[in-house]
Amino acid sequence: TSVAARARVVAVSVHYRCAPEHPLPAAYDDSWTALRWVVAGGAGEPWLAGHGDLARVFLAGDSAGGNIAHYLAMRAGAEGLGAEVEGAVLTHPYFWGADPVGKESADPWFRAKMEAMWRFVCPSSEKGVEDPWVNPTAEGAPSLAGLGCRRVLVCVAEKDVLSERGRHYYEALRGSGWPGVVEMVESEGEEHVFHLFNSTCDKAKEKMDRLVAFLNRGS
């Protein structure tokens, strides 16, 4: 609600089904259904009808939500949506892979733990952490050039174990041939989703300012 209030946007929060009771792809499917509901007019929902702008649809999420936002943008690009997606905000996105990228830890125990976590939420995955759902740059993954939005903001936190994945995604998207504009903002000295635990700290305020500016650009 703080983002919606600051940016003066209408926000639709998706209460998707969660693992382990509902393994992936349940969360992806629920989020896609919600997005299609929005672009179809929200069944006449008054706030969307009266205040929403379907020419400026954004996708956004933190951690797993950042992963889902990427999935939705890729699916929109592949299947079409009936509306243009203006942008996507991926905050500390939950991406991983079998091999370390950048300065990511190569510790076998740690990497096995991360893979076990993915298999726990997505037991049907045949490729493990090389599944494009969790590793968008895996061999055989759909090209990021097909991302179905015009702009992307990737947010990373310096001390987050997922930070190198966010940086890797940013660089991969830049070099993919995708015609949009991608930006990255890094919060120095901060951990994973720090802004959810201390929304009044200086770094959280700086991050909020960048997010609001991204959403309001061109409006």
C-alpha distance (Angstrom), angle and dihedral (degrees) to the residues before:
residue distance angle dihedral
T1 . . .
S2 3.81 . .
V3 3.82 90.9 .
A4 3.80 91.8 47.4
A5 3.79 91.4 49.4
R6 3.81 95.7 46.6
A7 3.80 96.1 42.7
R8 3.81 94.1 37.4
V9 3.79 93.1 -129.6
V10 3.79 134.4 138.6
A11 3.81 108.8 -112.6
V12 3.80 126.0 -157.8
S13 3.81 111.4 -162.6
V14 3.80 114.3 -157.2
H15 3.81 116.4 -143.3
Y16 3.77 93.7 -159.5
R17 3.78 123.6 -177.6
C18 3.79 112.7 -92.2
A19 3.79 135.9 -143.4
P20 2.95 142.0 -81.8
E21 3.80 91.4 34.7
H22 3.79 88.9 40.8
P23 3.83 110.3 24.7
L24 3.77 122.1 -156.9
P25 2.98 134.4 -50.1
A26 3.84 86.1 46.5
A27 3.82 93.1 82.7
Y28 3.80 91.5 47.7
D29 3.79 92.3 48.6
D30 3.81 93.6 47.6
S31 3.80 91.8 48.6
W32 3.80 92.3 48.8
T33 3.81 90.0 50.1
A34 3.81 89.7 50.8
L35 3.81 92.3 49.1
R36 3.79 91.8 50.7
W37 3.82 88.8 48.8
V38 3.80 89.9 54.4
V39 3.81 96.4 49.1
A40 3.81 89.9 45.8
G41 3.79 88.8 60.5
G42 3.78 100.6 -92.4
A43 3.80 93.3 -91.4
G44 3.79 89.1 -71.3
E45 3.81 94.3 -53.4
P46 3.84 102.8 176.7
W47 3.81 98.3 -132.0
L48 3.79 93.0 50.8
A49 3.79 93.5 42.2
G50 3.79 93.8 46.7
H51 3.79 103.0 35.8
G52 3.81 110.1 13.2
D53 3.81 123.6 103.6
L54 3.80 112.0 -153.6
A55 3.79 89.5 -168.4
R56 3.82 88.2 67.2
V57 3.80 107.5 46.0
F58 3.81 117.1 160.0
L59 3.79 131.5 -169.6
A60 3.79 118.3 -150.4
G61 3.77 140.4 167.1
D62 3.80 145.5 152.2
S63 3.82 123.2 -124.3
A64 3.83 105.4 -33.0
G65 3.79 86.3 12.2
G66 3.80 89.7 58.9
N67 3.79 88.7 53.4
I68 3.80 89.9 50.4
A69 3.82 92.1 48.2
H70 3.81 88.8 55.9
Y71 3.81 90.9 47.9
L72 3.81 91.5 51.6
A73 3.80 92.9 48.7
M74 3.80 90.8 50.2
R75 3.79 92.4 47.7
A76 3.80 91.2 47.5
G77 3.79 88.8 53.2
A78 3.79 93.2 48.2
E79 3.80 100.8 41.3
G80 3.79 105.0 21.5
L81 3.76 124.2 -122.8
G82 3.78 109.5 -144.2
A83 3.79 90.0 -111.9
E84 3.78 135.4 59.0
V85 3.79 117.9 -107.6
E86 3.79 107.6 -138.2
G87 3.78 97.8 -164.8
A88 3.78 151.7 -20.7
V89 3.80 130.1 -137.7
L90 3.80 115.7 -155.5
T91 3.80 109.8 -171.4
H92 3.82 114.4 -169.2
P93 3.83 88.3 -27.6
Y94 3.78 118.2 -149.8
F95 3.80 102.4 -119.0
W96 3.79 127.1 143.2
G97 3.80 142.3 162.8
A98 3.78 144.4 -169.5
D99 3.81 95.2 -101.8
P100 3.82 125.9 51.6
V101 3.79 118.7 -107.4
G102 3.79 124.8 -155.7
K103 3.80 111.2 -24.7
E104 3.80 93.6 -19.9
S105 3.81 116.2 143.8
A106 3.80 115.3 -91.0
D107 3.82 92.8 -165.9
P108 3.84 106.2 136.0
W109 3.81 94.4 -144.8
F110 3.80 92.6 51.3
R111 3.79 93.9 46.5
A112 3.81 91.3 47.6
K113 3.80 89.0 52.5
M114 3.80 91.6 51.4
E115 3.80 91.6 49.2
A116 3.81 91.2 47.7
M117 3.80 89.3 53.5
W118 3.81 90.9 53.9
R119 3.79 92.8 47.6
F120 3.81 88.6 50.2
V121 3.82 92.9 58.5
C122 3.82 94.8 35.0
P123 3.82 108.3 31.2
S124 3.81 91.9 160.9
S125 3.81 92.3 63.8
E126 3.80 109.8 115.2
K127 3.81 94.5 -169.2
G128 3.80 99.4 47.1
V129 3.80 111.9 -154.8
E130 3.80 90.1 -5.7
D131 3.79 88.2 69.2
P132 3.83 109.1 117.6
W133 3.81 88.3 -128.2
V134 3.80 89.7 70.6
N135 3.80 100.0 19.8
P136 3.82 110.1 42.6
T137 3.81 91.0 -178.2
A138 3.82 97.0 49.8
E139 3.79 119.1 129.2
G140 3.78 108.2 -81.6
A141 3.80 94.2 16.7
P142 3.82 116.4 139.6
S143 3.80 111.4 -90.0
L144 3.78 114.9 -93.8
A145 3.80 85.7 -135.2
G146 3.80 85.7 81.5
L147 3.80 94.1 62.5
G148 3.80 105.6 137.8
C149 3.80 102.3 -137.4
R150 3.79 138.3 74.2
R151 3.82 101.6 -129.1
V152 3.81 137.9 23.3
L153 3.80 131.7 -165.2
V154 3.81 115.5 -163.6
C155 3.81 115.7 -164.9
V156 3.81 120.7 -163.7
A157 3.81 133.5 177.4
E158 3.80 117.8 -140.8
K159 3.83 97.2 -131.0
D160 3.80 96.2 38.5
V161 3.83 113.4 116.7
L162 3.82 86.2 -137.3
S163 3.81 95.4 52.2
E164 3.81 95.5 99.2
R165 3.81 89.4 53.6
G166 3.78 90.2 54.6
R167 3.79 91.3 50.2
H168 3.80 91.3 45.9
Y169 3.81 90.8 51.1
Y170 3.81 90.7 49.7
E171 3.81 92.5 51.7
A172 3.80 92.8 43.4
L173 3.79 91.7 51.4
R174 3.81 91.3 48.3
G175 3.79 90.5 53.8
S176 3.79 98.2 40.3
G177 3.78 99.2 86.1
W178 3.80 91.5 -111.9
P179 3.83 106.5 154.1
G180 3.80 96.3 -140.0
V181 3.80 133.1 90.7
V182 3.81 121.2 -100.2
E183 3.80 125.6 -167.9
M184 3.78 132.2 -176.2
V185 3.79 130.6 -155.3
E186 3.81 122.7 -170.1
S187 3.80 124.9 -159.0
E188 3.80 105.7 -148.4
G189 3.78 118.9 -137.9
E190 3.81 94.2 8.1
E191 3.81 134.9 122.5
H192 3.80 134.0 -136.6
V193 3.85 113.0 -51.2
F194 3.81 90.0 -13.2
H195 3.80 90.2 159.2
L196 3.80 91.0 67.0
F197 3.80 91.2 58.2
N198 3.80 98.9 40.2
S199 3.78 109.4 21.0
T200 3.81 93.5 166.4
C201 3.81 98.5 57.2
D202 3.80 118.4 110.1
K203 3.81 94.8 -109.2
A204 3.80 91.6 51.0
K205 3.80 89.9 50.9
E206 3.81 91.1 49.5
K207 3.79 90.4 49.8
M208 3.80 91.0 49.0
D209 3.80 90.6 51.3
R210 3.82 91.2 53.6
L211 3.79 92.0 47.0
V212 3.80 93.4 49.6
A213 3.81 91.3 47.6
F214 3.81 90.2 50.3
L215 3.80 92.8 50.9
N216 3.80 94.5 45.0
R217 3.80 98.2 44.7
G218 3.78 110.5 120.4
S219 3.79 94.2 6.3
